[in-house]
Amino acid sequence: MIIPATSHLRLPPATRNGCNYVVTGQLSHKVGVTFLTMRPVLPVLGLLLAALFGPLFAADRPPNIIFVLADDLGWTDLGAFGSKYYETPNIDRLAAQGMRLTNHHHCQNCAPTRSALLSGQYGARTGTYTVGSIDRFDWQTRPLRPVDNVTKLSLERDTFADQLRKAGYATAMFGKWHLGGTPDYHPSKRGFEEAIESEGRHFDFETKPKTAYPQGQYLADFLTDKAVDFIQRNQAKPFLLYLPHFGVHSPFQAKPELIAKFKGKPGAGGHNSPTYAAMIASVDESVGRVMAKLDELKLAEDTVFIFASDNGGVGGYDRPDGLIREPGKEAKGKKAKAGVDEDGGGITDNTPLRSGKGSLYEGGIRVPFIVRWPGKVAAGSAHGAPTAHVDLFPTLLELAGAAKPRQTLDGESLLPVMLGKAPSLKRDAIFQHFPGYLGSGPGLWRTTPVSLIHAGDWKLMEYLEDGHLELYNLKDDLGETKNLATTQPDKAKELHDRLVAWRKETGAPMPTPNKKAEAAPSAKKTGKGKKKAGA
Ligand SMILES: [Ca+2]
């Protein structure tokens, strides 16, 4: 058992871009605030206490881990991340009781993020860099042939669930998988002792395996029923609960009573859809029910609770400068299956970030991330250095005391930063590699092939069709409006050299010349963004 925090334990207020706390893990619970001011002598005192109370500490079990992943929820789509229209009281409370990572990055769409989270590897190594086949979009008119996309997470990779299960955890997953639809790739074969997969519809949904549910039930509620039941049954041992919601992905369907609640509420900025607000509210209700179950079982302090989204929000495409939304334009577009208007609008807005889901500008890849561990992670804190999907796997391994997987891990454990034991990570850069195309309607592309490095305040993108570079200082220009590649050539070259070296190190596959487009150069200008599927 973890010892409850003493009532006089008080943590200093959060800083916006870093954590300067000295939180001493379980020892701090025992001895209270005194230890918070005595960092240099902690190792000695820790040894003394261990000698005195050895059996007590030895009996500690590793924490339970809950990871709730929303689908397509944008960086500003939570109250705790700035929305003035959507209402997320439970997730906001989670953030108030824990730490927000304000500069956290996933991939630009679903499958590659999940592949990176579950394997701990960049897409440059797994081969999963987008959703589905390269033929989802009309790349044939473009100068490059995309790299074929790997749609299943190789069975040669261990998932974090595999590793935690081997370390003695009870493991479960309920929700969207997206790492292979055949039985041998089902999450129940990838480390999750219990697994029910569902995505595609919010009502009248199908599950793998087939599972009965009340007629008319909303998918988020069904998944939450399974989650709280799993916690109830596994409260006596460490457990891993992965709850990847299909909400708030299109189709935009929500519970009528929640839609009605938002119908009379005035929108704020680009946040104004009652249906989308209701979908977010359902994800928030889910988080609230899981939190309530932990409270009921007195497990909150023994549980690391993580909340994130898999990619940026769907919207912001009609703002070429990344800041100004054209009034009314979004209303004219026909909603496509993926939730992207044919004329480039969207269901939400990621302002102040540029663009949205499917783009490698910040609106597509920067996502909300919250971690709560009462008494361990400082309440109300935030960390602002660049972090990424690949950091989750090593973080979970360290939390669980689990062994490393077979494959190379690309990330770094965030635990020292989360616990306030380190002001920053050792690593100073994160990367992305997208050797393909994502369309957004005729003539519009959410992205063309691109790789990027994000180091400190700087982000360099190399667009692979013509090799042009874009350099942004995100500290001064979060909306990515001023390309500094020509005015700061030394910085551009330094980062480009590092990006090229990283591609070489990871064996990143590169797109190849599209011979058909070369034969008909005029086709390059027409570039239809044919849509075939969602995500
Ligand atoms: Ca998604």
Boltz pocket constraint, residues with backbone or C-beta under 6 A from the ligand:
constraints:
  - pocket:
      binder: B
      contacts: [[A, 70], [A, 71], [A, 72], [A, 109], [A, 110], [A, 249], [A, 310], [A, 311]]
      max_distance: 6.0
